[in-house]
Amino acid sequence: MKLLYCKKCDDVFRIYKEPRSCRCGKTKGKYLEDGLHAVYQGEGVPLGIGDGEFNRQISKFPFNASKGKNFDAWVTSVDSIRFQCVSDIDNEEEYKELLKAIRFVRSIHINSNYGRY
Ligand SMILES: [Zn+2]
């Protein structure tokens, strides 16, 4: 699950395929059409939550534990091809170029793995 943290207003919000923004409007983001990759713009910091452990902990709620339950969450690297910073999330031409680049990187990765066998 991908989320964004806005450094200006401290808001944290989940993204969807429809564009969303933080309370102050300085950070925006959305999933691309493939539902796997996402883009954001502005003052945001990309975050991730590991769906597997999160869903396991949620399924146990309510529970009695003095410290609650942990799950995996992280700040996404700026190098991540799955959550890219773009100049304007409403610029669809920029996504098309991004998706082409992602498919190209994937094809190189698949070809390099294929060569091992
Ligand atoms: Zn904000």
Residues whose N, C-alpha, C, O or C-beta is under 5 A from the ligand:
A	BS01	ZN	C6 K8 C9 C22 R23 C24 G25 K26 T27
